[in-house]
Amino acid sequence: MPHTDPPTEAAEADAAPGNRAVPTDGADRTGSADQTAPTDRAASTDRVDSSDRAAFTDRLDPTDRLDPTTDRVDRATSGNRADPAPTSSAPSGPTAAAPASLAHDGGGAAAGSGARRRLAIGVGGATVLLAALDAYVVVGVLTDILDALHIATNRLERVTPVVTGFLLGYIAGMPLLGSLSDRLGRRAVLIGCLVGFAGGSALTAASGDSVWLLSTGRAVQGLAGGALLPVTLALASDLWAERRRATVLGAVGAAQELGSVLGPLYGVGIAALLGSWRGIFWLNLPLVAIAIVLVWVALPGRTPGAPRQKTDVVGGLLLAATLGAAVVALYNPDPERAVLPPWGGWTLAGAGVGALLFVGWEMRARTRLVDLRGALRRPFFAALGASFCAGAALMVTLVDVELVAQTLLGRQGVQATLVLTRFLIALPVGAVLGGWLVSRLGERLVATAGLVAAAGGYALIAAWPADVLERHYLGFLPRLDTDLVIAGFGLGLVIGPLSAAILRATPSAQHGVASSAVVVARMMGMLIGVAALTAWGLHRFHELTAKLNFPLVFGKPADEQKRLMDAYKAALQAALRTEYREIFIATAAICLLGAACALLLQNRPRPD
């Protein structure tokens, strides 16, 4: 509906002496466009003609304004505008006057009306959530996958690649494909990744009894899904001015974090609704089809002639190879003999060499995955280290708490996942409170306190007795619930401080890359943490049960059979309890290491 706006900055800019000749004889201004001095006309060739600008502004949301210098649509605020930054000249003629060419960025996005921008970022956030859900979706159905593949619960190492394959692909795809969107455009890369995600989902669902097909499908899912977050963060940087960008980046990050909370519950719910864990991945196909249509409609295509950014392909491949070598080194198909497989030592050494090559390359390369020029090194790496430790603790919890519920507490299926909900509910509550406390107490104090609290929670979980379901604190607080809430609340507290710290440690132009770096570090922690602690835990379990033989009860009296079987089950549960206790003690130690990293953050609240 037409409306009347007060004079815009665009109109004021057009009326300025440097833009149009000002009549001095009282002549009618309707002919002023023809009276523009040649020098003024040449100077204005890189700007949108005022009539086109006015027509375009009329189509905007009433609170949108067009920056007269940068031609970027921006959200007005009362009395607070940053000085416009200079921009490079655009070609003169019809192209310069076309409103559709406004605010083009390296990804080819055009900043249209406020509603159009919100639609674009909303669609991008939805694709991020879809991939984040699938990162955690197998946690709740892991025992169902074991049953479908005819693998015993005590041979969990055989399906470890199903978890680590997705994480490895996710980490490898994030920097490489994210940078590729600077060359090909955001829309093209998002659609290509969604197609790849659908292909990986179909391969996972149709994998039959093959663990390797299943793991390959998950890796393809991760590879394609890993690009969705950095591309969407870059899209936010394209469409919002620097001073408006932090809130949008936070919303996209929240979609990523929501996946860790809802993923296990989503997996269990869809599997129950469709009757099989494979239905989770078949369902991805129509969801991806809808997402592709929305991306095509909501996101603009790349502008012809827009500058193409370079991609650090070598750095991305070195990082992927290093992480892949570490995962292969930690995958032991026969944990009864040793923690590492026969090839583990050499492969870990190769991973170390790859890490050194990656660091050396990033120090010398002109184009880098993460450009640290202008960044504060100590808080930057401290935030990444703390995020790595928090990720390791998070993934160990998601996998092992549910296994504890199934193997020690006698819970199956949905009931086992519901045990984990105590932790999952406390996680976002801690995240909200942590974000609120940062502005008052500073990143260092909040992040350190959160990781120390999480370490305390894991120490309590490690000490769970056999009858933990019947134990209470102070006579009324259920021990299991309380311990899980403490661990989840502590890990939630660190999310806001670490994101804030890394944004404050980097120049504003690198905020999108820095935000994704926090996620990459957490994913790396999840990948290495779950692989290492699973390898250790499975080895310890086989070591503890090496001399435990299944009792021969045939031909013996019924009461003797029962006594022997009860003794065998008790010994088996004692071995499992020892395994999980050591895993959670190690997780508490990892959280304390993260707290040590958090102490290196800056110790002052963020300015309002």
Protein Blocks (a to p, Z undefined) as FASTA:
>chain_A
ZZdddddfklmmmmpmklpccdfklpafklmmmmpcfklmmmmmmpccfklmmmmmmmpc
fkbccdfklopacdddehiacdddddddddehjklmpmklgoiafkopacddfklmmmmm
mmmmmmmmmmmmmmmmmmmmmmmmmmmnopafklmmmmmmmmmmmmmmmmmmmmmmmmmm
mmnojklmmmmmmmmmmmmmmmmmmnojafklmmmmmmmmmmmmmmmmmmmmmmmmmmpc
fklmmmmmmmmmmmmmmmmmmmmmmmmmmmmmnopaklmmmmmmmmmmmmmmmmmmmpcc
ddehiacddddfklmmmmmmmmmmmmmmmpcfblmlpmbdfklmmmmmmmmmmmmmmmmm
mmmpmbdfbdcehiafklmmmmmmmmmmmmmmmmmmmmmmmmmmmmmnopahjlmmmmmm
mmmmmmmmmmmmmmmmmmmnojklmmmmmmmmmmmmmmmmmmpcfklmmgceehlacfkl
mmmmmmmmmmmmmmmmmmmmmmmmpcfklmmmmmmmmmmmmmmmmmmmmmmmmmmmmmmm
mmmmmmpccddfehiafklmmmmmmmmmmmmmmmmmmmmmmmmmmmmmmmmmmmmmmmmp
ccddddZZ
